[in-house]
Amino acid sequence: MMSLINNPIVMMLVRIIIASVFIIAIYFLTKYLSRLLDRAMSSIDRKVRREIEDVIRYIIYVIAALIAIGIISPEVSILTTLLLLLGLALIVAFSDSLRSWGSQYSIRGLGFVKLGDWIEVEGYYGRMVEETGSGIILETPKRERIFIPNNKLVSSIIVNRTTQIGSIHTITFSLPKTKNPIEAMEKIREILGSIRPELASDPEVNMKVGRGEYEFEISMEIMNANKISMIQEEIIKKTLEAFPEAKVIRS
């Protein structure tokens, strides 16, 4: 019996069996952990959830493989070196991905924005038409497409302009102070009256006084997303016809 225990071949076979049992146990553990994470992160977008689960599973498999190597070859220096290399590799490989996933969880995972919503991010405005692992894509009323990365989303103020009936859109323009602001306001309201049937609620007009000019911001809730560009162009056209000296700041 003692000769078998002292036999290096027998000991190696025993360590291989123990390592194999450990790997099998880890496999079933990751299956259970995957289901547990799926329930715990049910509020997160499915695509993001799957990506997070895959990375966690790969990390567990790599660590388990290193531990299995340590069981088979119990040299402390070898295991320490492998763990150090693994730690450095994980930091380099997943640092950007982890930041990106953290951004996705904090913004989209909580349900603040979703596909089809009209949102504004740092002056960029459009409907969210696609989301990827690295960011989102907005489509403006003029059919332009804007890519906004996750790290930009998490560090910016996001305004969701989607309502239960439609979406809120704004047009901002300026007039020189030579114009009468009260008359200008009345004319703007008259222009907006022509498109009122297309709106879900009464439009709002706010005025600010700047250096040498008045700034008017029109806010309106448009019901039909397909008519957003047409309505904005109509308002701008009629505004410039009524005030040739007007400058459109944002639409």
WOVENQUI-V110944 format. One record per residue. N is the residue number from 0. D_FIRST is the distance of its C-alpha to the first C-alpha in Angstrom with 2 decimals. Layout:
N,D_FIRST / N,D_FIRST
//
This chain:
0,0.00 / 1,3.81 / 2,5.36 / 3,5.22 / 4,6.48 / 5,8.77 / 6,9.91 / 7,13.37 / 8,14.04 / 9,11.25 / 10,12.44 / 11,15.91 / 12,15.54 / 13,14.31 / 14,17.32 / 15,19.56 / 16,18.82 / 17,19.52 / 18,22.62 / 19,23.79 / 20,23.59 / 21,25.48 / 22,28.15 / 23,28.69 / 24,29.11 / 25,31.58 / 26,33.49 / 27,34.13 / 28,34.92 / 29,37.57 / 30,39.07 / 31,39.53 / 32,40.77 / 33,43.25 / 34,44.78 / 35,44.93 / 36,46.71 / 37,49.00 / 38,50.23 / 39,50.42 / 40,52.49 / 41,54.65 / 42,57.81 / 43,56.97 / 44,58.22 / 45,55.81 / 46,55.72 / 47,54.93 / 48,52.30 / 49,50.48 / 50,50.55 / 51,49.09 / 52,46.33 / 53,45.45 / 54,45.23 / 55,43.08 / 56,40.74 / 57,40.54 / 58,39.85 / 59,36.99 / 60,35.51 / 61,35.81 / 62,34.24 / 63,31.37 / 64,30.85 / 65,30.77 / 66,28.25 / 67,26.04 / 68,26.46 / 69,25.49 / 70,22.25 / 71,21.40 / 72,22.79 / 73,22.53 / 74,25.15 / 75,27.65 / 76,30.56 / 77,30.10 / 78,29.97 / 79,32.94 / 80,34.97 / 81,34.38 / 82,35.40 / 83,38.47 / 84,39.50 / 85,39.03 / 86,41.23 / 87,43.95 / 88,43.88 / 89,44.26 / 90,47.11 / 91,48.96 / 92,48.34 / 93,49.11 / 94,51.58 / 95,54.65 / 96,53.13 / 97,52.15 / 98,55.68 / 99,57.14 / 100,55.11 / 101,56.03 / 102,59.65 / 103,59.33 / 104,57.85 / 105,60.52 / 106,63.39 / 107,62.73 / 108,59.69 / 109,61.81 / 110,64.44 / 111,67.26 / 112,68.11 / 113,67.41 / 114,68.55 / 115,72.31 / 116,73.11 / 117,75.87 / 118,74.61 / 119,75.87 / 120,73.71 / 121,75.47 / 122,78.65 / 123,76.99 / 124,77.84 / 125,76.83 / 126,74.99 / 127,71.20 / 128,70.61 / 129,67.06 / 130,63.97 / 131,61.21 / 132,58.06 / 133,60.14 / 134,63.39 / 135,66.21 / 136,69.27 / 137,72.69 / 138,75.69 / 139,79.02 / 140,82.15 / 141,83.30 / 142,80.19 / 143,78.72 / 144,74.95 / 145,73.32 / 146,69.64 / 147,68.48 / 148,64.96 / 149,62.73 / 150,62.93 / 151,66.73 / 152,66.58 / 153,64.50 / 154,66.85 / 155,70.10 / 156,72.24 / 157,72.04 / 158,74.94 / 159,74.41 / 160,77.95 / 161,77.07 / 162,78.80 / 163,78.74 / 164,81.84 / 165,81.63 / 166,80.94 / 167,82.81 / 168,84.35 / 169,86.51 / 170,89.24 / 171,90.46 / 172,93.65 / 173,96.14 / 174,99.94 / 175,102.16 / 176,103.80 / 177,107.15 / 178,106.28 / 179,106.97 / 180,103.55 / 181,104.94 / 182,106.59 / 183,103.45 / 184,101.35 / 185,103.79 / 186,103.72 / 187,99.91 / 188,99.87 / 189,102.41 / 190,100.18 / 191,97.18 / 192,99.30 / 193,99.49 / 194,95.72 / 195,95.23 / 196,94.61 / 197,91.46 / 198,90.03 / 199,88.10 / 200,89.91 / 201,92.76 / 202,92.06 / 203,92.11 / 204,93.93 / 205,93.26 / 206,95.26 / 207,94.38 / 208,96.84 / 209,95.79 / 210,97.61 / 211,100.61 / 212,99.22 / 213,98.23 / 214,94.80 / 215,94.46 / 216,91.18 / 217,91.32 / 218,88.43 / 219,88.33 / 220,85.99 / 221,86.07 / 222,85.09 / 223,84.72 / 224,82.21 / 225,83.88 / 226,87.14 / 227,85.85 / 228,86.89 / 229,90.23 / 230,91.09 / 231,90.22 / 232,92.29 / 233,95.20 / 234,95.22 / 235,95.04 / 236,97.81 / 237,100.16 / 238,99.39 / 239,100.29 / 240,103.40 / 241,104.49 / 242,103.43 / 243,103.49 / 244,102.57 / 245,99.35 / 246,96.02 / 247,92.90 / 248,90.07 / 249,87.30 / 250,87.00
//
